[in-house]
Each structure stands twice: as C-alpha cells, then as structure tokens.
Amino acid sequence: MSTATIELIEPTTADVKLARGQQERLMRAAANAEQPVSISVHSVGKFDLPGSVFRALAAILHEIAEGRAVAVQTVEEVEISTTHAAALLGMSRPTLINVLDAGELPFRWIGSHRRLGRSAVLAYKARLARGEAGPVRLRRSDRLRALEEMAEATDALGMGY
C-alpha cells in the first residue's frame, strides 16, 4: 500500500485544552455539514471548505481533544486481504466473512482468496460508526419466529418429530 504522510500532529497540553473547549461546537456544526462550509481565519479572512473536509477537521479535533496524535495521509486505492480488512474494522475475520457473504461489503476473488477495496472497507467502517451497518445477526425474537414457522410447517405437513 502506498501512503504519504502529509502532516503529523502531536498535541501539546494547550492544544488538548483548546480542542476540548471547541470540540462540542465543531462536532455539532460538522453533523450538518453536507454542503460547503464557510469559515473565517483572522489572517486570511473567509473561505469555503467542502463539507467532507470540514467533517474531517472535526474528527481530527476530536482525536486531539482526547490527547491522541493524528497523522493525515494520502491513500492510494489498493486491495487488501480479509485479515487486514477485519483488523481495520475491529472485528474478527469470521465475522467479516459473514458480512461479505451477506453482501454488505463488495469483494472479489483472486484464486481462492477474497480481496476488498481499502476505500470500500473504510466507507463501511464509517457506516458502522454511524450505526448504519453491522454484522448480520438475527435477533433472538427473529430466530424464535423462524423456529415457530418451521414447527407450524412441519405440523401442517404431518411430519411431527
């Protein structure tokens, strides 16, 4: 994978304090930043940023408020293994395979191995964080309903057990 670090931000105590003070306001603004956002900087005046860039700045501020260093990098599109994808997503490889088999994340076969686009994995990770996606699991009530339907079908066919 080819990446180039553009900037490494290691927050000072003063940076963390300032970030904590502004984090809530910026996160509220970022949550609604679908269109370009106008910001003002004392030394250069007012300018517009894409909403996606503004949301990235809010995410950076959040990490700094937590006292964590942040690296901003460029990333080329590459294919990654299921092991690497599972690590990026913070889930086990078998859980990731269930997600792939359910069609929630695109992949392609290279021989007997599955390969995923890194950008698709990162997009899925963002959907997970927003609660818009998740490993496929039937709720207990859904499993019980399915078992009841099977029992009714067995009785209707006179198959009993």
Summary of the structure (lengths in Angstrom):
residues: 161
radius of gyration: 22.8
end to end distance: 56.3
largest distance: 82.4
contacts: 365
relative contact order: 0.11
helix: 50%
strand: 21%
